[in-house]
Structures are given as structure tokens and as C-alpha cells.
Amino acid sequence: MRRRKQKKHWFVPTVLVLFLLLLLLRGISLNAPSFSRTLEEKGRTLLSEVRDFFSMEPKEVRALRHMEVAPREEGRLEYYFGVLNENEQRWYREMLQGFRSRENEFYLTTADSESISRVYEAVLNDHPEIYWVRNHERAATYYHEGDDYCVFSPGNSYTPEEMAEVDESLERGFSEVSAQISPYDSDYEKARKVYTYLIDQTEYEQSDHDQNIAGVFWQKKAVCAGYAAAMQYLMERLGMRCIYVSGDAKGADSGHAWDIIELDGIYYYADPTNGDQPEFLMGDASSQEWHKTTLYDYLCPFPEEYELTYTPSPDFPVPPCFARDKNFYVLNQACFYDYDWESVYNLCQMRINNEAAVVRFKFATEEAFQEAYADWVEGDSPGAVAQYYMMFNGLMEVDYHRGVLRDFKTIYYIF
């Protein structure tokens, strides 16, 4: 929403007189031969002072113009701050300062709507803890005609009591995750625990808080934006680098949000929203609580497979992902580059011997996946695994459910 206010005009002779007075106060003679050189040397400071002297700008705006633009904050990646230009970085800091004050409105030293929208998105992408701003369709901007500043109103539908509850829930969530982290955990293991925690704690459901971390930690209900922001929030508090990414999903009417995480200096995708989807299982397994499982396919997936469905927004560049080495199936020797029936069966036996209720395996090529699909989805091979499961556990019968993630060439069995 943009509203215009009529600008007041000063009487020109008065302005000229005041300008000359300011020059005299600064000790500069108009007749001095060195005036041009002196003005050039001190021009930037002088012009700034002249503008401040004559301006009808509020003192808060003048203070913002002189505010030092801080570099990236310690302990924060602030990836999107880094891709902004110098002016946008100033407005980013002004906006972030305004958000943190939790005021209903504050000044910005620009009135350019496109720049404001770009900076607004950058700040929210970098700072998931600013939860009270999310879930609003749009902010309001009020500005004076012809001036290069505005009043920005981000909106806040939370009461002070609710914000206190949300803040408490954030600390509780972080404490619960921290308690699971060992000093010996690798970057991957930390990310996996965060990913699993979010999926275990959150239901995919629309609500008044579904776009922010309050939905995850306070209400335990969110959609993709909430999941992705919550992963970023926890990862950064654990001292790890995580980038919130918004974009499009192939064949979907609405957009999607996910993360790019840095593990051992390399970038990988992470999508906790899609890790929480039991409906991929065939039959009625998705309705049975004991059959709910975390899909680790969306934690460090093969980039080329993930990118078949998800494309980041063109508004900001994001780091490319190339590596496969932290993929769940690669790490657990459950990724096959060629199809061999006995190798797959041996993996299933090993999983059952380890008392696992979930057996899952992946294929790196479409050809290998199609061969496996014929045996392990359309054929009788699951019966052989079921027989072994019954024998190992001393059962006379067993129910199991099958699932396939075609995009990732993955086959699941859940007993």
C-alpha cells in the first residue's frame, strides 16, 4: 500500500540566504580563488550538511543517512545482504533495525518501491527470527511526493503476550535440538538431527502462522516457508551456514521454499517439508502412525534430481550445488549404480538383521532403477524379503507397505 502526501515548498530567496549563511559559517569565501577546489575537497560533507540544514526531513531520517552500515553480523551468514548493492545494504540495515525495534512503523531513506520490495525480501530471507513480520500479504509504505525517504509499516498481528510465548518456544526448540547434538557430531549429523527434529515436531498444515518459525515452534503447524525458515534458524544457532531459498515447483500452482546448507565447506540442498510426506507410501500406510518415516531423500539429494522439480526464484542468485557424497543412500551404502538382485537382497537382509523397520535403497541411473522396479515393485522379490523378516523375528505373518519416489529412483519397504 502506498500513500502520497503533498509536499510543502520553501520560498526560494529564503533558501538562498540560508545557504550563503551556512557557507560563511563554514569559513568559505565566495570570492576566494580556492573556493572551487575547497568545495570539491569538502563537497560531500558540505552538501550533506546543506541538505540537513534546509531539509524538511525528520531528524530520524537525517540520523539514518549518517548511520554507519555494519558488515555481516557475527554468527550470521546474511547471504542476501552480500548480494545487494551499497545503497540496498544501507536500506537493509535500516529495515532490520526497524524490525528489531518491533515498532509498527519506521523510516527508510528511500522511497523506491522496487528497492524496498527487494530489500524486504532479502532481510526476511536472512533473518528467520523476525517471525512477526512474516505471514503478511504486503507491507505498507507512506512517502512524501518528491522526497527520497518513506515511512515503512511492516505490520504485526501478534500481541506482546503471544510474542513472549513464541520467544519462549524458540528457546525451548533450540534447547531440545542442542541436547541431541554431540561434540563429536559431523556437520552432516548435526544437519540430519535438525532435519529429523523439524519433521517429528511439525505437521504440514496451513494456519495463521504457517509462513514463519512461530508456526513450527509455537503452533507445531506450518507449510514449506515455515519448515525452511525453522531449519535456517536452528542451523545458524548451531553455528552452521544455511541459506533460505524460495522458488517454484514444477507442476504446482504455488511456490516452494527449501534450504541450501553448507557441510564441510560444500553446498547441498535440504528440504525438510518434503521429508515429511508419508502419503508417498502405497496402500493405507500413510494413515497409520507407526508407519510414519522420515524421508532422507530430501537431505542432500542428488542436485540434478532435485532440480528437475525445484527452481529458485530469479530475483536473487543462489550458490550452485554439485556434490553427491553426503546423500543418505551414498553414506549408508544403499545407492546402486548398476542393478544386481543379490546385492539388493543382501542390503535388505542387513537392514533386517539390524532390527530396522524400514528398508530403502536407491539407484543412480534410470536404467538400473527400471530393472529394479520390475523385480521389486512389479515382481515377487518383496515376498522374499518378507519371508526373511518373518523368519528373523519369529513371526507367522507380516504386513508391509511399499513406496516409490520416482524422481529420486528410490524404493521403500516399511514393515
C-alpha positions as CSV (number, residue, x, y, z in Angstrom):
1,M,0.0,0.0,0.0
2,R,1.5,3.4,-0.9
3,R,0.0,6.7,0.1
4,R,1.2,10.1,-1.1
5,K,1.3,13.3,1.0
6,Q,1.5,16.7,-0.5
7,K,5.0,18.3,-0.3
8,K,5.5,21.7,1.2
9,H,7.5,24.2,-0.7
10,W,10.0,26.7,0.7
11,F,10.3,30.3,-0.5
12,V,13.4,30.3,-2.8
13,P,15.1,33.6,-1.7
14,T,15.0,32.4,1.9
15,V,16.7,29.2,0.9
16,L,19.5,31.1,-0.9
17,V,20.1,33.4,2.1
18,L,20.3,30.5,4.4
19,F,22.7,28.7,2.0
20,L,25.0,31.7,1.9
21,L,24.9,31.9,5.7
22,L,25.9,28.3,6.0
23,L,28.8,28.8,3.7
24,L,30.1,31.8,5.7
25,L,29.8,29.8,8.9
26,R,31.9,27.1,7.3
27,G,34.6,29.8,6.6
28,I,34.4,29.6,2.8
29,S,34.6,32.9,0.9
30,L,32.8,33.1,-2.4
31,N,35.5,35.5,-3.7
32,A,38.4,33.3,-2.7
33,P,40.3,31.8,-5.7
34,S,40.4,28.5,-4.0
35,F,36.7,28.2,-3.5
36,S,36.1,25.6,-6.2
37,R,39.0,23.4,-5.1
38,T,37.9,23.7,-1.4
39,L,34.3,22.9,-2.2
40,E,35.4,19.9,-4.3
41,E,37.5,18.5,-1.5
42,K,34.8,19.0,1.1
43,G,31.9,18.8,-1.2
44,R,30.4,15.6,0.0
45,T,30.4,16.6,3.7
46,L,29.2,20.2,2.9
47,L,26.4,19.1,0.6
48,S,25.3,16.6,3.3
49,E,25.2,19.4,5.8
50,V,23.4,21.8,3.5
51,R,20.8,19.2,2.8
52,D,20.4,18.6,6.5
53,F,20.1,22.3,7.2
54,F,17.4,23.0,4.6
55,S,15.7,19.7,4.6
56,M,12.2,19.2,5.9
57,E,13.2,15.6,6.6
58,P,12.6,14.3,10.2
59,K,15.6,14.1,12.4
60,E,15.3,10.3,12.4
61,V,15.8,10.3,8.6
62,R,18.8,12.5,8.9
63,A,20.3,10.2,11.5
64,L,19.7,7.2,9.3
65,R,21.6,8.9,6.4
66,H,24.7,9.3,8.7
67,M,24.4,5.8,10.2
68,E,27.3,3.5,9.5
69,V,26.4,0.5,7.5
70,A,27.6,-2.5,9.5
71,P,29.1,-5.5,7.7
72,R,27.6,-9.0,8.2
73,E,26.7,-9.7,11.8
74,E,28.9,-12.1,13.7
75,G,27.5,-15.6,13.8
76,R,25.2,-14.9,10.9
77,L,25.6,-15.7,7.2
78,E,23.4,-12.9,5.9
79,Y,23.8,-14.3,2.4
80,Y,21.3,-12.0,0.8
81,F,22.9,-8.9,2.4
82,G,26.0,-9.8,0.5
83,V,24.3,-9.8,-3.0
84,L,22.8,-6.4,-2.5
85,N,24.5,-3.2,-3.8
86,E,25.8,-0.5,-1.5
87,N,22.6,1.5,-1.3
88,E,20.5,-1.6,-0.8
89,Q,22.7,-2.7,2.0
90,R,22.1,0.6,3.8
91,W,18.3,0.2,3.5
92,Y,18.7,-3.4,4.6
93,R,20.3,-2.3,7.9
94,E,17.7,0.4,8.3
95,M,14.9,-2.1,7.8
96,L,16.4,-4.7,10.1
97,Q,16.9,-2.1,12.8
98,G,13.2,-1.1,12.4
99,F,12.1,-4.8,12.6
100,R,14.1,-5.4,15.7
101,S,12.6,-2.4,17.4
102,R,9.2,-4.1,16.9
103,E,7.7,-0.7,16.0
104,N,4.6,-0.5,13.9
105,E,6.3,1.9,11.5
106,F,9.7,3.4,10.9
107,Y,11.7,5.4,8.4
108,L,13.7,4.3,5.4
109,T,16.0,6.6,3.4
110,T,14.5,5.6,0.1
111,A,11.0,5.8,-1.5
112,D,11.7,3.5,-4.4
113,S,9.1,0.7,-4.2
114,E,11.1,-1.8,-6.2
115,S,14.2,-1.4,-4.0
116,I,12.1,-1.6,-0.9
117,S,10.5,-4.9,-2.0
118,R,13.9,-6.3,-2.9
119,V,15.4,-5.3,0.4
120,Y,12.4,-6.5,2.3
121,E,12.7,-10.0,0.8
122,A,16.5,-10.1,1.5
123,V,16.1,-9.2,5.2
124,L,13.4,-11.8,5.8
125,N,15.3,-14.4,3.8
126,D,18.4,-13.8,6.1
127,H,16.6,-13.4,9.4
128,P,14.0,-16.2,10.2
129,E,13.9,-14.9,13.8
130,I,11.9,-11.9,12.5
131,Y,8.8,-14.1,12.7
132,W,6.3,-11.3,13.5
133,V,6.7,-9.8,10.0
134,R,6.0,-12.9,8.0
135,N,2.5,-14.1,7.1
136,H,1.5,-10.6,6.0
137,E,0.5,-10.3,2.4
138,R,2.3,-7.0,2.0
139,A,3.7,-4.1,4.0
140,A,2.6,-0.5,3.7
141,T,4.8,2.4,2.6
142,Y,3.9,6.0,3.2
143,Y,6.0,8.7,1.5
144,H,6.1,12.4,0.5
145,E,5.9,13.3,-3.1
146,G,9.3,14.1,-4.5
147,D,11.3,13.1,-1.4
148,D,13.7,10.1,-1.2
149,Y,12.6,8.7,2.2
150,C,9.4,7.0,3.4
151,V,7.7,5.6,6.4
152,F,7.6,1.8,6.3
153,S,4.9,-0.2,8.1
154,P,5.7,-4.0,8.2
155,G,2.6,-5.0,10.1
156,N,2.4,-7.2,13.2
157,S,-0.6,-9.2,14.2
158,Y,1.0,-10.6,17.4
159,T,0.2,-9.3,20.9
160,P,3.0,-8.8,23.4
161,E,1.8,-11.8,25.3
162,E,1.8,-14.0,22.1
163,M,5.3,-12.8,21.2
164,A,6.5,-13.8,24.7
165,E,5.1,-17.3,24.2
166,V,6.7,-17.6,20.7
167,D,10.1,-16.4,22.0
168,E,9.9,-19.0,24.8
169,S,9.0,-21.7,22.3
170,L,12.0,-20.8,20.1
171,E,14.4,-21.2,23.1
172,R,12.7,-24.5,24.0
173,G,13.1,-25.8,20.5
174,F,16.7,-24.8,20.3
175,S,17.4,-26.4,23.7
176,E,15.8,-29.7,22.6
177,V,17.9,-29.8,19.4
178,S,21.1,-28.8,21.3
179,A,20.5,-31.7,23.7
180,Q,20.7,-34.1,20.8
181,I,24.0,-32.7,19.4
182,S,27.2,-34.4,20.4
183,P,30.6,-32.5,20.3
184,Y,31.8,-35.3,18.0
185,D,28.9,-35.0,15.5
186,S,29.9,-34.1,11.9
187,D,28.3,-31.3,10.1
188,Y,26.1,-33.8,8.3
189,E,25.0,-35.4,11.5
190,K,24.0,-32.1,13.0
191,A,22.0,-31.2,9.9
192,R,20.4,-34.6,9.9
193,K,19.3,-34.2,13.6
194,V,17.9,-30.7,12.8
195,Y,16.0,-32.1,9.7
196,T,14.6,-35.0,11.7
197,Y,13.6,-32.8,14.7
198,L,11.6,-30.5,12.5
199,I,9.8,-33.3,10.7
200,D,9.0,-35.0,14.0
201,Q,7.7,-31.8,15.6
202,T,5.7,-30.3,12.8
203,E,2.5,-31.1,10.9
204,Y,2.2,-29.8,7.3
205,E,-0.9,-27.6,7.7
206,Q,-2.0,-24.1,6.7
207,S,-2.6,-21.7,9.6
208,D,-2.2,-18.0,10.5
209,H,1.5,-18.7,11.3
210,D,2.4,-21.2,8.6
211,Q,5.0,-19.0,6.9
212,N,7.2,-18.4,9.9
213,I,9.0,-20.2,12.6
214,A,6.3,-19.4,15.1
215,G,4.2,-21.9,13.2
216,V,6.8,-24.6,13.7
217,F,8.0,-24.0,17.3
218,W,4.8,-22.5,18.8
219,Q,1.9,-24.0,16.9
220,K,3.6,-27.1,15.6
221,K,1.9,-26.5,12.2
222,A,3.5,-24.9,9.1
223,V,4.0,-25.1,5.3
224,C,7.2,-25.0,3.4
225,A,8.2,-21.5,4.3
226,G,7.9,-22.3,7.9
227,Y,9.9,-25.5,7.7
228,A,12.7,-23.9,5.7
229,A,12.9,-20.9,8.0
230,A,13.0,-23.1,11.0
231,M,15.8,-25.2,9.6
232,Q,17.8,-22.0,8.9
233,Y,17.1,-20.7,12.4
234,L,18.4,-23.8,14.1
235,M,21.3,-24.4,11.8
236,E,22.6,-20.8,12.3
237,R,22.2,-21.0,16.1
238,L,24.3,-24.2,15.9
239,G,27.0,-22.2,14.1
240,M,26.3,-23.6,10.7
241,R,25.7,-21.9,7.4
242,C,22.2,-22.2,5.9
243,I,20.5,-20.2,3.1
244,Y,16.7,-19.9,2.9
245,V,15.6,-20.3,-0.8
246,S,12.2,-19.6,-2.3
247,G,11.2,-20.6,-5.8
248,D,8.9,-22.7,-8.0
249,A,7.9,-26.3,-8.0
250,K,7.2,-28.0,-11.4
251,G,3.5,-28.6,-12.0
252,A,2.5,-26.7,-8.8
253,D,0.2,-23.7,-8.6
254,S,2.1,-22.2,-5.7
255,G,5.8,-21.7,-4.9
256,H,8.0,-23.7,-2.6
257,A,10.8,-22.9,-0.1
258,W,13.8,-25.0,0.9
259,D,17.4,-24.5,2.1
260,I,20.9,-24.7,0.9
261,I,23.2,-25.9,3.7
262,E,27.0,-25.8,3.9
263,L,28.6,-29.0,5.1
264,D,32.4,-29.2,5.4
265,G,32.6,-26.2,3.0
266,I,30.3,-27.6,0.3
267,Y,26.7,-26.6,-0.5
268,Y,23.8,-29.1,-0.5
269,Y,20.1,-28.9,-0.8
270,A,17.9,-29.6,2.2
271,D,14.1,-29.7,2.0
272,P,12.5,-30.7,5.4
273,T,9.0,-30.0,4.0
274,N,9.2,-32.9,1.6
275,G,11.0,-35.1,4.1
276,D,7.6,-35.1,5.9
277,Q,5.3,-36.8,3.5
278,P,4.1,-40.3,4.5
279,E,1.5,-40.2,1.7
280,F,4.1,-41.4,-0.8
281,L,3.6,-45.0,0.6
282,M,1.2,-47.2,-1.3
283,G,-1.9,-48.6,0.4
284,D,-3.2,-47.2,3.7
285,A,0.3,-46.8,5.4
286,S,0.0,-43.0,5.5
287,S,-2.9,-43.3,7.9
288,Q,-1.0,-45.5,10.3
289,E,1.1,-43.5,12.8
290,W,3.6,-46.3,13.3
291,H,4.4,-46.3,9.6
292,K,5.4,-42.6,9.5
293,T,9.0,-42.3,8.5
294,T,11.4,-39.5,7.7
295,L,12.3,-39.3,4.0
296,Y,16.0,-38.6,4.0
297,D,15.9,-38.4,0.2
298,Y,15.4,-34.6,0.6
299,L,18.5,-34.2,2.8
300,C,21.5,-33.7,0.4
301,P,19.7,-35.1,-2.6
302,F,21.5,-35.6,-5.9
303,P,21.3,-32.0,-7.2
304,E,20.4,-32.9,-10.7
305,E,17.4,-34.9,-9.5
306,Y,16.2,-32.2,-7.1
307,E,16.5,-29.5,-9.8
308,L,14.2,-31.5,-12.1
309,T,11.3,-30.3,-9.8
310,Y,12.5,-27.2,-8.0
311,T,13.8,-23.9,-9.4
312,P,15.0,-21.0,-7.3
313,S,13.5,-17.5,-7.8
314,P,15.4,-15.4,-10.4
315,D,15.2,-12.4,-8.0
316,F,18.5,-13.4,-6.3
317,P,21.4,-15.7,-7.3
318,V,22.0,-18.7,-5.0
319,P,25.1,-20.9,-4.8
320,P,25.0,-23.9,-7.1
321,C,25.0,-27.5,-5.6
322,F,27.0,-30.2,-7.2
323,A,28.1,-32.8,-4.7
324,R,26.5,-36.3,-4.0
325,D,28.8,-37.5,-1.3
326,K,26.5,-36.6,1.7
327,N,23.4,-38.2,0.2
328,F,21.8,-40.5,2.7
329,Y,22.0,-43.6,0.4
330,V,25.6,-42.9,-0.5
331,L,26.6,-42.6,3.1
332,N,24.7,-45.9,4.0
333,Q,25.9,-48.0,1.1
334,A,22.4,-48.2,-0.2
335,C,22.9,-46.5,-3.6
336,F,23.4,-48.8,-6.5
337,Y,25.0,-47.7,-9.8
338,D,24.1,-51.0,-11.5
339,Y,21.3,-53.4,-10.8
340,D,22.1,-56.7,-9.2
341,W,19.3,-58.6,-7.5
342,E,21.5,-60.3,-4.9
343,S,23.2,-57.1,-3.8
344,V,19.8,-55.5,-3.1
345,Y,18.6,-58.6,-1.3
346,N,21.7,-58.6,0.9
347,L,21.1,-55.0,1.8
348,C,17.6,-55.9,2.8
349,Q,18.9,-58.7,5.0
350,M,21.4,-56.5,6.6
351,R,18.8,-53.9,7.5
352,I,16.5,-56.5,9.0
353,N,19.4,-58.0,10.9
354,N,19.9,-54.6,12.5
355,E,16.2,-54.6,13.5
356,A,15.2,-51.9,11.1
357,A,11.6,-51.4,10.3
358,V,12.4,-49.5,7.1
359,V,14.3,-50.9,4.2
360,R,15.1,-48.5,1.4
361,F,17.5,-48.3,-1.5
362,K,18.3,-46.0,-4.4
363,F,19.6,-46.3,-7.9
364,A,21.9,-43.8,-9.5
365,T,20.8,-44.4,-13.1
366,E,17.4,-44.7,-14.7
367,E,18.3,-48.0,-16.4
368,A,19.2,-49.6,-13.1
369,F,16.1,-48.2,-11.5
370,Q,13.8,-49.6,-14.2
371,E,15.4,-53.1,-13.8
372,A,14.9,-53.0,-10.1
373,Y,11.4,-51.7,-10.4
374,A,10.4,-54.7,-12.5
375,D,11.6,-57.1,-9.7
376,W,11.0,-55.1,-6.5
377,V,7.7,-53.3,-7.3
378,E,6.0,-55.2,-10.1
379,G,7.6,-58.6,-9.4
380,D,7.8,-61.1,-6.5
381,S,11.1,-60.0,-4.8
382,P,9.3,-58.3,-1.9
383,G,7.9,-61.7,-0.9
384,A,11.5,-63.0,-0.4
385,V,12.3,-60.1,2.0
386,A,9.0,-60.6,3.9
387,Q,9.9,-64.3,4.3
388,Y,13.3,-63.3,5.8
389,Y,11.7,-60.7,8.0
390,M,9.2,-63.3,9.5
391,M,12.0,-65.8,10.0
392,F,14.3,-63.4,11.7
393,N,11.6,-62.1,14.0
394,G,9.8,-65.4,14.6
395,L,6.5,-64.3,13.0
396,M,3.9,-66.3,11.1
397,E,2.8,-63.3,9.1
398,V,3.7,-59.7,8.5
399,D,2.2,-56.7,6.9
400,Y,4.4,-54.3,4.9
401,H,3.9,-51.3,2.7
402,R,5.8,-50.3,-0.3
403,G,6.7,-46.8,-1.5
404,V,8.5,-45.4,-4.6
405,L,10.0,-41.9,-5.1
406,R,10.4,-42.0,-8.9
407,D,12.2,-38.6,-9.1
408,F,14.9,-40.0,-6.8
409,K,14.8,-43.6,-8.1
410,T,14.2,-44.8,-4.5
411,I,12.2,-47.9,-3.3
412,Y,11.0,-48.3,0.2
413,Y,9.6,-51.2,2.3
414,I,8.2,-50.5,5.7
415,F,7.2,-53.4,8.0
